[in-house]
Amino acid sequence: MENLNACPVCGSTKFEKFLDCIDYTVSKKAFSIVSCSSCNLHFTNPRPGAAEIGPYYESKDYISHSNSKTGLINRVYQTVRSYSLKKKVELINSLASKGALLDIGCGTGEFLFAAKNNGWNVKGVEPSPAARKMAIDNYKLDIVGEESINTLNPASFEIITMWHVLEHVHELKKRIGELHKLLKSGGVAVIAVPNMNSYDAKHYKEHWAAYDVPRHLYHFTAPVIKKAFEQEGFRFDRSLPMKFDSFYVSMLSEKYLRGKNGLLQAFLTGMKSNNAAGNNPEKYSSVIYVFKKA
Protein backbone atom coordinates (compact mmCIF):
# COMPACT_ATOMS: atom_id res chain seq x y z
CA MET A 1 0.00 0.00 0.00
CA GLU A 2 1.17 3.52 -0.74
CA ASN A 3 0.15 6.57 1.27
CA LEU A 4 0.01 9.90 -0.59
CA ASN A 5 1.41 12.80 1.40
CA ALA A 6 0.42 15.48 -1.13
CA CYS A 7 -2.66 16.12 -3.24
CA PRO A 8 -2.16 14.81 -6.81
CA VAL A 9 -3.69 17.99 -8.29
CA CYS A 10 -2.59 20.96 -6.19
CA GLY A 11 0.17 19.52 -4.02
CA SER A 12 -1.42 20.49 -0.71
CA THR A 13 -0.45 18.34 2.26
CA LYS A 14 -3.67 19.06 4.14
CA PHE A 15 -6.56 16.65 3.71
CA GLU A 16 -9.17 15.00 5.89
CA LYS A 17 -11.19 11.77 5.98
CA PHE A 18 -14.30 11.82 3.81
CA LEU A 19 -15.62 8.25 3.72
CA ASP A 20 -14.69 4.64 4.32
CA CYS A 21 -15.94 2.36 1.54
CA ILE A 22 -15.90 -1.40 1.02
CA ASP A 23 -14.44 -3.05 -2.06
CA TYR A 24 -17.54 -5.09 -2.87
CA THR A 25 -16.16 -6.45 -6.15
CA VAL A 26 -13.02 -8.32 -5.10
CA SER A 27 -11.37 -8.04 -1.69
CA LYS A 28 -14.28 -7.02 0.58
CA LYS A 29 -11.77 -4.80 2.40
CA ALA A 30 -12.41 -1.21 3.54
CA PHE A 31 -10.56 1.73 1.95
CA SER A 32 -10.56 5.38 2.94
CA ILE A 33 -11.35 8.36 0.73
CA VAL A 34 -9.87 11.70 1.78
CA SER A 35 -10.60 15.22 0.56
CA CYS A 36 -7.98 17.88 -0.16
CA SER A 37 -8.55 20.96 1.99
CA SER A 38 -7.25 23.20 -0.78
CA CYS A 39 -8.67 22.08 -4.16
CA ASN A 40 -11.29 19.59 -2.91
CA LEU A 41 -10.00 16.62 -4.89
CA HIS A 42 -11.20 13.42 -3.25
CA PHE A 43 -8.87 10.46 -3.56
CA THR A 44 -8.42 6.96 -2.18
CA ASN A 45 -5.65 7.04 0.42
CA PRO A 46 -3.82 4.83 1.24
CA ARG A 47 -4.13 2.81 -1.94
CA PRO A 48 -2.50 -0.18 -3.65
CA GLY A 49 0.56 0.86 -5.62
CA ALA A 50 0.78 0.43 -9.37
CA ALA A 51 2.65 -2.86 -8.95
CA GLU A 52 0.04 -4.34 -6.60
CA ILE A 53 -3.29 -3.06 -8.00
CA GLY A 54 -3.63 -5.89 -10.55
CA PRO A 55 -5.34 -8.48 -8.31
CA TYR A 56 -8.09 -5.96 -7.49
CA TYR A 57 -9.25 -6.19 -11.13
CA GLU A 58 -9.36 -9.99 -11.18
CA SER A 59 -13.09 -10.60 -11.06
CA LYS A 60 -15.64 -11.93 -13.56
CA ASP A 61 -17.83 -9.03 -12.40
CA TYR A 62 -15.35 -6.43 -13.65
CA ILE A 63 -17.06 -6.07 -16.99
CA SER A 64 -14.70 -3.71 -18.84
CA HIS A 65 -12.08 -6.45 -18.69
CA SER A 66 -14.26 -9.56 -18.88
CA ASN A 67 -17.04 -8.47 -21.28
CA SER A 68 -19.29 -10.77 -19.27
CA LYS A 69 -22.94 -11.32 -20.21
CA THR A 70 -23.62 -13.36 -17.07
CA GLY A 71 -26.15 -11.96 -14.61
CA LEU A 72 -28.88 -9.35 -14.95
CA ILE A 73 -26.70 -6.30 -14.28
CA ASN A 74 -24.13 -7.33 -16.90
CA ARG A 75 -26.87 -8.04 -19.45
CA VAL A 76 -28.32 -4.58 -18.86
CA TYR A 77 -24.84 -3.11 -19.27
CA GLN A 78 -24.37 -4.91 -22.60
CA THR A 79 -27.72 -3.69 -23.92
CA VAL A 80 -27.09 -0.07 -23.01
CA ARG A 81 -23.52 -0.23 -24.33
CA SER A 82 -24.70 -0.91 -27.88
CA TYR A 83 -26.60 2.37 -27.88
CA SER A 84 -23.82 4.22 -26.05
CA LEU A 85 -21.21 3.16 -28.61
CA LYS A 86 -23.22 4.84 -31.38
CA LYS A 87 -23.50 8.03 -29.33
CA LYS A 88 -19.76 8.02 -28.56
CA VAL A 89 -18.89 7.72 -32.25
CA GLU A 90 -21.33 10.52 -33.07
CA LEU A 91 -19.62 12.65 -30.42
CA ILE A 92 -16.08 12.18 -31.70
CA ASN A 93 -17.28 12.81 -35.25
CA SER A 94 -18.66 16.16 -34.07
CA LEU A 95 -15.43 17.17 -32.31
CA ALA A 96 -12.69 16.45 -34.84
CA SER A 97 -12.05 15.53 -38.44
CA LYS A 98 -11.64 11.80 -38.92
CA GLY A 99 -8.00 10.90 -38.48
CA ALA A 100 -5.92 9.29 -35.76
CA LEU A 101 -7.77 8.27 -32.61
CA LEU A 102 -6.17 6.92 -29.43
CA ASP A 103 -8.36 5.24 -26.81
CA ILE A 104 -6.55 4.81 -23.50
CA GLY A 105 -7.96 2.05 -21.33
CA CYS A 106 -9.75 0.53 -24.30
CA GLY A 107 -10.75 -2.65 -22.45
CA THR A 108 -12.03 -5.34 -24.79
CA GLY A 109 -12.09 -2.96 -27.76
CA GLU A 110 -15.76 -2.37 -28.61
CA PHE A 111 -15.50 1.43 -28.89
CA LEU A 112 -12.33 1.27 -30.98
CA PHE A 113 -13.95 -1.24 -33.32
CA ALA A 114 -17.01 0.98 -33.76
CA ALA A 115 -14.79 4.01 -34.46
CA LYS A 116 -12.66 2.03 -36.92
CA ASN A 117 -15.77 0.95 -38.82
CA ASN A 118 -16.76 4.61 -38.99
CA GLY A 119 -13.53 5.61 -40.74
CA TRP A 120 -11.14 6.47 -37.90
CA ASN A 121 -7.52 5.32 -37.82
CA VAL A 122 -7.55 3.79 -34.37
CA LYS A 123 -5.01 2.72 -31.79
CA GLY A 124 -5.60 1.53 -28.23
CA VAL A 125 -3.78 1.32 -24.93
CA GLU A 126 -4.87 -1.32 -22.41
CA PRO A 127 -2.93 -2.41 -19.30
CA SER A 128 -4.82 -5.70 -18.80
CA PRO A 129 -3.21 -8.50 -20.86
CA ALA A 130 -6.45 -10.50 -20.85
CA ALA A 131 -8.61 -7.60 -22.07
CA ARG A 132 -5.96 -6.63 -24.61
CA LYS A 133 -5.89 -10.17 -26.02
CA MET A 134 -9.68 -10.25 -26.32
CA ALA A 135 -9.69 -6.97 -28.23
CA ILE A 136 -6.94 -8.10 -30.61
CA ASP A 137 -8.39 -11.58 -31.16
CA ASN A 138 -11.99 -10.42 -31.61
CA TYR A 139 -11.50 -7.21 -33.59
CA LYS A 140 -7.93 -7.32 -34.99
CA LEU A 141 -7.14 -3.95 -33.41
CA ASP A 142 -3.79 -2.23 -32.89
CA ILE A 143 -3.49 -2.22 -29.10
CA VAL A 144 -0.44 -1.87 -26.88
CA GLY A 145 0.23 -2.12 -23.16
CA GLU A 146 0.31 0.91 -20.90
CA GLU A 147 4.10 0.82 -20.74
CA SER A 148 4.18 1.68 -24.47
CA ILE A 149 2.55 5.11 -24.16
CA ASN A 150 5.96 6.78 -24.09
CA THR A 151 6.86 5.17 -27.42
CA LEU A 152 3.97 6.80 -29.28
CA ASN A 153 4.84 9.71 -31.55
CA PRO A 154 4.18 13.18 -30.10
CA ALA A 155 1.50 15.34 -31.73
CA SER A 156 0.12 12.42 -33.73
CA PHE A 157 -3.55 12.19 -32.71
CA GLU A 158 -6.58 14.31 -33.55
CA ILE A 159 -8.47 12.96 -30.55
CA ILE A 160 -7.75 10.92 -27.42
CA THR A 161 -10.52 9.29 -25.43
CA MET A 162 -10.60 7.91 -21.90
CA TRP A 163 -13.97 6.40 -21.05
CA HIS A 164 -14.09 5.92 -17.26
CA VAL A 165 -10.33 5.43 -17.14
CA LEU A 166 -8.73 8.58 -15.70
CA GLU A 167 -9.92 7.68 -12.19
CA HIS A 168 -7.78 4.52 -12.40
CA VAL A 169 -4.46 6.17 -13.31
CA HIS A 170 -1.81 6.26 -10.59
CA GLU A 171 0.21 9.23 -11.89
CA LEU A 172 -2.55 11.71 -12.64
CA LYS A 173 -0.60 14.83 -13.62
CA LYS A 174 1.86 12.78 -15.66
CA ARG A 175 -0.95 11.13 -17.62
CA ILE A 176 -2.69 14.42 -18.41
CA GLY A 177 0.67 15.79 -19.55
CA GLU A 178 1.08 12.77 -21.83
CA LEU A 179 -2.30 13.47 -23.41
CA HIS A 180 -1.17 17.02 -24.17
CA LYS A 181 2.06 15.74 -25.70
CA LEU A 182 0.36 13.15 -27.92
CA LEU A 183 -2.36 15.42 -29.30
CA LYS A 184 -1.88 17.52 -32.40
CA SER A 185 -2.25 21.28 -32.10
CA GLY A 186 -5.92 21.96 -31.38
CA GLY A 187 -6.45 18.26 -30.62
CA VAL A 188 -9.23 17.08 -28.35
CA ALA A 189 -9.25 15.01 -25.17
CA VAL A 190 -12.57 13.37 -24.28
CA ILE A 191 -12.65 12.30 -20.63
CA ALA A 192 -15.59 10.49 -18.99
CA VAL A 193 -15.57 10.10 -15.21
CA PRO A 194 -18.09 9.42 -12.42
CA ASN A 195 -19.42 12.48 -10.64
CA MET A 196 -19.42 12.40 -6.84
CA ASN A 197 -21.61 15.54 -6.82
CA SER A 198 -24.53 13.68 -8.39
CA TYR A 199 -27.79 12.90 -6.62
CA ASP A 200 -27.16 9.14 -6.66
CA ALA A 201 -23.70 9.59 -5.12
CA LYS A 202 -25.15 11.60 -2.26
CA HIS A 203 -28.07 9.19 -1.90
CA TYR A 204 -26.01 6.00 -1.63
CA LYS A 205 -23.03 7.55 0.20
CA GLU A 206 -20.48 4.83 1.08
CA HIS A 207 -22.51 2.29 -0.93
CA TRP A 208 -22.29 4.32 -4.15
CA ALA A 209 -20.89 1.84 -6.65
CA ALA A 210 -18.91 4.45 -8.59
CA TYR A 211 -16.54 5.01 -5.67
CA ASP A 212 -15.32 1.50 -6.62
CA VAL A 213 -12.38 1.50 -4.21
CA PRO A 214 -9.52 0.77 -4.56
CA ARG A 215 -9.68 0.66 -8.37
CA HIS A 216 -10.94 4.25 -8.51
CA LEU A 217 -8.08 6.30 -7.15
CA TYR A 218 -9.77 9.71 -7.67
CA HIS A 219 -13.34 10.88 -7.23
CA PHE A 220 -13.88 13.96 -9.35
CA THR A 221 -16.10 17.01 -9.38
CA ALA A 222 -16.26 19.47 -12.28
CA PRO A 223 -14.06 22.22 -10.75
CA VAL A 224 -11.30 19.78 -9.80
CA ILE A 225 -11.00 17.98 -13.13
CA LYS A 226 -11.03 21.31 -14.99
CA LYS A 227 -8.24 22.58 -12.75
CA ALA A 228 -6.18 19.42 -13.32
CA PHE A 229 -6.37 19.76 -17.12
CA GLU A 230 -5.89 23.51 -17.27
CA GLN A 231 -2.69 23.12 -15.25
CA GLU A 232 -1.32 20.90 -18.03
CA GLY A 233 -2.08 23.23 -20.92
CA PHE A 234 -5.66 22.34 -21.83
CA ARG A 235 -8.68 24.57 -22.34
CA PHE A 236 -12.08 23.35 -21.16
CA ASP A 237 -14.51 23.19 -24.07
CA ARG A 238 -17.75 21.60 -22.88
CA SER A 239 -19.32 18.96 -20.65
CA LEU A 240 -21.97 16.40 -21.56
CA PRO A 241 -24.12 14.09 -19.42
CA MET A 242 -24.05 10.27 -19.47
CA LYS A 243 -27.70 9.77 -18.63
CA PHE A 244 -27.76 5.98 -18.51
CA ASP A 245 -25.04 5.77 -15.86
CA SER A 246 -27.34 6.79 -13.02
CA PHE A 247 -29.44 3.64 -13.62
CA TYR A 248 -26.53 1.23 -13.95
CA VAL A 249 -24.68 2.66 -10.95
CA SER A 250 -27.88 2.61 -8.90
CA MET A 251 -28.41 -1.06 -9.74
CA LEU A 252 -24.97 -1.91 -8.39
CA SER A 253 -25.40 0.41 -5.42
CA GLU A 254 -28.69 -1.24 -4.46
CA LYS A 255 -26.94 -4.61 -4.51
CA TYR A 256 -24.17 -3.27 -2.25
CA LEU A 257 -26.65 -1.61 0.09
CA ARG A 258 -29.25 -4.35 0.40
CA GLY A 259 -27.46 -7.49 -0.76
CA LYS A 260 -29.89 -8.03 -3.63
CA ASN A 261 -30.92 -6.52 -6.96
CA GLY A 262 -33.46 -3.79 -6.15
CA LEU A 263 -34.41 -3.03 -9.73
CA LEU A 264 -37.42 -0.85 -9.05
CA GLN A 265 -35.64 1.21 -6.42
CA ALA A 266 -32.59 1.53 -8.66
CA PHE A 267 -34.76 2.76 -11.53
CA LEU A 268 -36.48 5.31 -9.30
CA THR A 269 -33.17 6.57 -7.91
CA GLY A 270 -31.72 6.82 -11.40
CA MET A 271 -34.72 8.87 -12.51
CA LYS A 272 -34.45 11.12 -9.46
CA SER A 273 -30.75 11.64 -10.15
CA ASN A 274 -31.31 12.65 -13.76
CA ASN A 275 -34.25 14.89 -12.82
CA ALA A 276 -32.16 16.56 -10.12
CA ALA A 277 -29.40 17.25 -12.66
CA GLY A 278 -31.84 18.86 -15.07
CA ASN A 279 -30.08 20.96 -17.69
CA ASN A 280 -26.74 20.95 -15.86
CA PRO A 281 -24.56 18.19 -17.41
CA GLU A 282 -22.11 18.47 -14.51
CA LYS A 283 -24.71 17.20 -12.04
CA TYR A 284 -25.30 13.82 -13.71
CA SER A 285 -24.00 10.51 -12.37
CA SER A 286 -21.22 10.50 -14.95
CA VAL A 287 -19.93 13.38 -17.05
CA ILE A 288 -18.02 13.62 -20.32
CA TYR A 289 -15.53 16.50 -20.30
CA VAL A 290 -14.11 17.81 -23.55
CA PHE A 291 -10.75 19.60 -23.39
CA LYS A 292 -8.79 21.13 -26.25
CA LYS A 293 -5.03 21.40 -26.45
CA ALA A 294 -4.28 25.07 -25.93
C-alpha positions in Angstrom: 0.0 0.0 0.0 1.2 3.5 -0.7 0.2 6.6 1.3 0.0 9.9 -0.6 1.4 12.8 1.4 0.4 15.5 -1.1 -2.7 16.1 -3.2 -2.2 14.8 -6.8 -3.7 18.0 -8.3 -2.6 21.0 -6.2 0.2 19.5 -4.0 -1.4 20.5 -0.7 -0.5 18.3 2.3 -3.7 19.1 4.1 -6.6 16.6 3.7 -9.2 15.0 5.9 -11.2 11.8 6.0 -14.3 11.8 3.8 -15.6 8.2 3.7 -14.7 4.6 4.3 -15.9 2.4 1.5 -15.9 -1.4 1.0 -14.4 -3.0 -2.1 -17.5 -5.1 -2.9 -16.2 -6.4 -6.1 -13.0 -8.3 -5.1 -11.4 -8.0 -1.7 -14.3 -7.0 0.6 -11.8 -4.8 2.4 -12.4 -1.2 3.5 -10.6 1.7 2.0 -10.6 5.4 2.9 -11.4 8.4 0.7 -9.9 11.7 1.8 -10.6 15.2 0.6 -8.0 17.9 -0.2 -8.6 21.0 2.0 -7.2 23.2 -0.8 -8.7 22.1 -4.2 -11.3 19.6 -2.9 -10.0 16.6 -4.9 -11.2 13.4 -3.3 -8.9 10.5 -3.6 -8.4 7.0 -2.2 -5.7 7.0 0.4 -3.8 4.8 1.2 -4.1 2.8 -1.9 -2.5 -0.2 -3.7 0.6 0.9 -5.6 0.8 0.4 -9.4 2.6 -2.9 -9.0 0.0 -4.3 -6.6 -3.3 -3.1 -8.0 -3.6 -5.9 -10.5 -5.3 -8.5 -8.3 -8.1 -6.0 -7.5 -9.3 -6.2 -11.1 -9.4 -10.0 -11.2 -13.1 -10.6 -11.1 -15.6 -11.9 -13.6 -17.8 -9.0 -12.4 -15.3 -6.4 -13.7 -17.1 -6.1 -17.0 -14.7 -3.7 -18.8 -12.1 -6.5 -18.7 -14.3 -9.6 -18.9 -17.0 -8.5 -21.3 -19.3 -10.8 -19.3 -22.9 -11.3 -20.2 -23.6 -13.4 -17.1 -26.2 -12.0 -14.6 -28.9 -9.4 -15.0 -26.7 -6.3 -14.3 -24.1 -7.3 -16.9 -26.9 -8.0 -19.5 -28.3 -4.6 -18.9 -24.8 -3.1 -19.3 -24.4 -4.9 -22.6 -27.7 -3.7 -23.9 -27.1 -0.1 -23.0 -23.5 -0.2 -24.3 -24.7 -0.9 -27.9 -26.6 2.4 -27.9 -23.8 4.2 -26.1 -21.2 3.2 -28.6 -23.2 4.8 -31.4 -23.5 8.0 -29.3 -19.8 8.0 -28.6 -18.9 7.7 -32.2 -21.3 10.5 -33.1 -19.6 12.6 -30.4 -16.1 12.2 -31.7 -17.3 12.8 -35.3 -18.7 16.2 -34.1 -15.4 17.2 -32.3 -12.7 16.4 -34.8 -12.1 15.5 -38.4 -11.6 11.8 -38.9 -8.0 10.9 -38.5 -5.9 9.3 -35.8 -7.8 8.3 -32.6 -6.2 6.9 -29.4 -8.4 5.2 -26.8 -6.6 4.8 -23.5 -8.0 2.0 -21.3 -9.8 0.5 -24.3 -10.8 -2.7 -22.5 -12.0 -5.3 -24.8 -12.1 -3.0 -27.8 -15.8 -2.4 -28.6 -15.5 1.4 -28.9 -12.3 1.3 -31.0 -13.9 -1.2 -33.3 -17.0 1.0 -33.8 -14.8 4.0 -34.5 -12.7 2.0 -36.9 -15.8 0.9 -38.8 -16.8 4.6 -39.0 -13.5 5.6 -40.7 -11.1 6.5 -37.9 -7.5 5.3 -37.8 -7.6 3.8 -34.4 -5.0 2.7 -31.8 -5.6 1.5 -28.2 -3.8 1.3 -24.9 -4.9 -1.3 -22.4 -2.9 -2.4 -19.3 -4.8 -5.7 -18.8 -3.2 -8.5 -20.9 -6.5 -10.5 -20.8 -8.6 -7.6 -22.1 -6.0 -6.6 -24.6 -5.9 -10.2 -26.0 -9.7 -10.3 -26.3 -9.7 -7.0 -28.2 -6.9 -8.1 -30.6 -8.4 -11.6 -31.2 -12.0 -10.4 -31.6 -11.5 -7.2 -33.6 -7.9 -7.3 -35.0 -7.1 -4.0 -33.4 -3.8 -2.2 -32.9 -3.5 -2.2 -29.1 -0.4 -1.9 -26.9 0.2 -2.1 -23.2 0.3 0.9 -20.9 4.1 0.8 -20.7 4.2 1.7 -24.5 2.5 5.1 -24.2 6.0 6.8 -24.1 6.9 5.2 -27.4 4.0 6.8 -29.3 4.8 9.7 -31.6 4.2 13.2 -30.1 1.5 15.3 -31.7 0.1 12.4 -33.7 -3.6 12.2 -32.7 -6.6 14.3 -33.5 -8.5 13.0 -30.6 -7.7 10.9 -27.4 -10.5 9.3 -25.4 -10.6 7.9 -21.9 -14.0 6.4 -21.0 -14.1 5.9 -17.3 -10.3 5.4 -17.1 -8.7 8.6 -15.7 -9.9 7.7 -12.2 -7.8 4.5 -12.4 -4.5 6.2 -13.3 -1.8 6.3 -10.6 0.2 9.2 -11.9 -2.6 11.7 -12.6 -0.6 14.8 -13.6 1.9 12.8 -15.7 -0.9 11.1 -17.6 -2.7 14.4 -18.4 0.7 15.8 -19.6 1.1 12.8 -21.8 -2.3 13.5 -23.4 -1.2 17.0 -24.2 2.1 15.7 -25.7 0.4 13.1 -27.9 -2.4 15.4 -29.3 -1.9 17.5 -32.4 -2.3 21.3 -32.1 -5.9 22.0 -31.4 -6.5 18.3 -30.6 -9.2 17.1 -28.4 -9.2 15.0 -25.2 -12.6 13.4 -24.3 -12.7 12.3 -20.6 -15.6 10.5 -19.0 -15.6 10.1 -15.2 -18.1 9.4 -12.4 -19.4 12.5 -10.6 -19.4 12.4 -6.8 -21.6 15.5 -6.8 -24.5 13.7 -8.4 -27.8 12.9 -6.6 -27.2 9.1 -6.7 -23.7 9.6 -5.1 -25.2 11.6 -2.3 -28.1 9.2 -1.9 -26.0 6.0 -1.6 -23.0 7.5 0.2 -20.5 4.8 1.1 -22.5 2.3 -0.9 -22.3 4.3 -4.1 -20.9 1.8 -6.7 -18.9 4.5 -8.6 -16.5 5.0 -5.7 -15.3 1.5 -6.6 -12.4 1.5 -4.2 -9.5 0.8 -4.6 -9.7 0.7 -8.4 -10.9 4.2 -8.5 -8.1 6.3 -7.2 -9.8 9.7 -7.7 -13.3 10.9 -7.2 -13.9 14.0 -9.4 -16.1 17.0 -9.4 -16.3 19.5 -12.3 -14.1 22.2 -10.7 -11.3 19.8 -9.8 -11.0 18.0 -13.1 -11.0 21.3 -15.0 -8.2 22.6 -12.7 -6.2 19.4 -13.3 -6.4 19.8 -17.1 -5.9 23.5 -17.3 -2.7 23.1 -15.3 -1.3 20.9 -18.0 -2.1 23.2 -20.9 -5.7 22.3 -21.8 -8.7 24.6 -22.3 -12.1 23.3 -21.2 -14.5 23.2 -24.1 -17.8 21.6 -22.9 -19.3 19.0 -20.7 -22.0 16.4 -21.6 -24.1 14.1 -19.4 -24.1 10.3 -19.5 -27.7 9.8 -18.6 -27.8 6.0 -18.5 -25.0 5.8 -15.9 -27.3 6.8 -13.0 -29.4 3.6 -13.6 -26.5 1.2 -14.0 -24.7 2.7 -11.0 -27.9 2.6 -8.9 -28.4 -1.1 -9.7 -25.0 -1.9 -8.4 -25.4 0.4 -5.4 -28.7 -1.2 -4.5 -26.9 -4.6 -4.5 -24.2 -3.3 -2.3 -26.6 -1.6 0.1 -29.3 -4.4 0.4 -27.5 -7.5 -0.8 -29.9 -8.0 -3.6 -30.9 -6.5 -7.0 -33.5 -3.8 -6.2 -34.4 -3.0 -9.7 -37.4 -0.9 -9.0 -35.6 1.2 -6.4 -32.6 1.5 -8.7 -34.8 2.8 -11.5 -36.5 5.3 -9.3 -33.2 6.6 -7.9 -31.7 6.8 -11.4 -34.7 8.9 -12.5 -34.4 11.1 -9.5 -30.7 11.6 -10.1 -31.3 12.6 -13.8 -34.2 14.9 -12.8 -32.2 16.6 -10.1 -29.4 17.3 -12.7 -31.8 18.9 -15.1 -30.1 21.0 -17.7 -26.7 20.9 -15.9 -24.6 18.2 -17.4 -22.1 18.5 -14.5 -24.7 17.2 -12.0 -25.3 13.8 -13.7 -24.0 10.5 -12.4 -21.2 10.5 -15.0 -19.9 13.4 -17.0 -18.0 13.6 -20.3 -15.5 16.5 -20.3 -14.1 17.8 -23.6 -10.7 19.6 -23.4 -8.8 21.1 -26.2 -5.0 21.4 -26.5 -4.3 25.1 -25.9 
